[in-house]
Amino acid sequence: MNWAAFTTAAPELAVITERRFGAFRHHVLATLRRDGSPRTSGLEAGIRGGELWLGMMAGSLKALDLRRDPRFALQANPGEGTGMGGGDVRIAGRAYEVEEGEARDAYVKEVEPPQPFHLFRTELTEVVRTCVEDDTYLVVQVWRPGAPVRTLRRT
């Protein structure tokens, strides 16, 4: 399921998620190394044309990880301190490289990334938001394709 489908399925959570990712330029991407252990890397991610795009330098280890195993998690930059509105947001899914075509051409025209580079289109498998409500409750919202947003509250 791409970003556009997510916004249709869970519009309120999508607005919060897009706002959190739009608040800062750099975020943290988790990929899987060849041996299955996690690798975290800084990344600029963008939502354009109904898709969440991951762009990265040519030959980067995170790109090689995604080529080998497309699973990823992307954590929104929390900002300074813990007071960032919207809470913590994480997106999980699979990323597939786009090496040519109209979508890539449009991305290059809009973003003007340094060349050469890798571009990955994502399919979302989960979006999770964690926040504190009324200084009392820990609230966790979980969305997965085909299911409504689940909200858990803990004191």
N, C-alpha and C positions, 0 to 999 in steps of 0.2 A: 504494500500500500504506500503510495507516495504522499508527499506533503499535502497536496490538494485534497486527496481523499481523507486524510486525517482531519483537515479543517472542516470538512463536511460532517464527519462522524463525531467529532468532539470540539465544536466551535469555541466554547469558553476556554478549555484547556489549551487549544491551539493559539488563541490570542495571548494568553499568559506566556506560553512557551516562546512564541515569536518575539514578544517584548523582552523576555529574559535574554535570548540569544542576540537581540538587536542592541542591548545595553552596552555590550563590550565587543571589541573586534576579535579578541583571541579567546579560544576555549580549549578544553582538554579532550583529546581523542584517545580512546583505548582500542588497541588492536591486539591480535594474537601473533606472537612470534612463531617461528618454525617449530619450536619445542612445545608450543601450547601455552607458554607463560605470557602474562600480559605485558604490553608495552604501552606507555602513555607518552603522548607528544602534544605539543602546542599546535593549534590549527586555527585557521580562519575558515568559517563555514558561512554559507549564505543561502537564503531562500529566494529563489527566482523562478518565475514561470511555473509555479505549482510544484516545484521540486526543492529538496534540500540537497545542496551541492557541497562536496568536499574537494577543495583544490589543494594541491601540494607540489613541492619541488620535484623535478624529475629525479628518479633514482632514490628518493627518500625511503628510509626503512619502513615507515608507515604505509607508503604506497605499495611497496613490495609485500608487506604483510597482507594488505587488502586484496592484492592480486591473487595471493595464495589461499586466503580464507577471508571471505567478504564480511564476516561478522565484526561489528564495531559497537562501541558505546561512546556517546558524545555528551560531556558534562558542560553545562553553561558556566561561564566564568562567574564565580560568586561575588566578585567585586570586593571592595574593602570592607572588612568586618563582616558581621552577620546580619546587618540591617537592610540588605538589598530587598526591595519590594518584590514580591512574586515568589520568594523562596528559591530552593534549589531545583533545577530541572535537568533531567537526563533523558536522552533519546538513545534507543538501541535499534539496531537493524542490520541490514546487509548493504554493502556498497559495491557498485558495479562500474568499472571504468568505461568512460565514453571517449573514444579516441578520434572520432570524426562525426560529421553530420551537422544539421541545423542547430541542434541544442548546444553543441560545443561552440559553434561559430557565434551564436548569440551570447554565450557566456564570455567568450574572449572579447567580443565587442564591448560588452558592458563593464567587465571587470578589468580588462587589460592586464592579465597576469604576466609575470616574467616568463619568457619562453626558454626552453621547453618546460612543460609541466604535466602533471597527471590531474585528471578531472574524474570524479566519481559521482554518479547519481545514486541516491539512496532509496531503499525500501524500508519503511519503518515497521518494527515488530513490537515496540513498546515505547511509551512516553510516561515518565514518572515525575511527579512534582511533590516536593516535601516542603512544608512550611509550618509556622507556628501561628495559631489562631487565638485571638483574645488573650495572649500571654498565658494560655491555659492548656490548649490542645496541640499535640503534634498531629498534623493532618498530612496524609499521604494519598495522593490521587494517582491511580494507575489506569492507563488506557492500553488496550491491545486490539489489533484488528478483529472485527466481527463481534466485539463486546462493548457494552457501554462503559463509561468511566466509573471505576470503583473508587469510593472515598472511604478511607479508614481514619478514625479519630481516636487518639490515645491521650490519656491524661498523665 
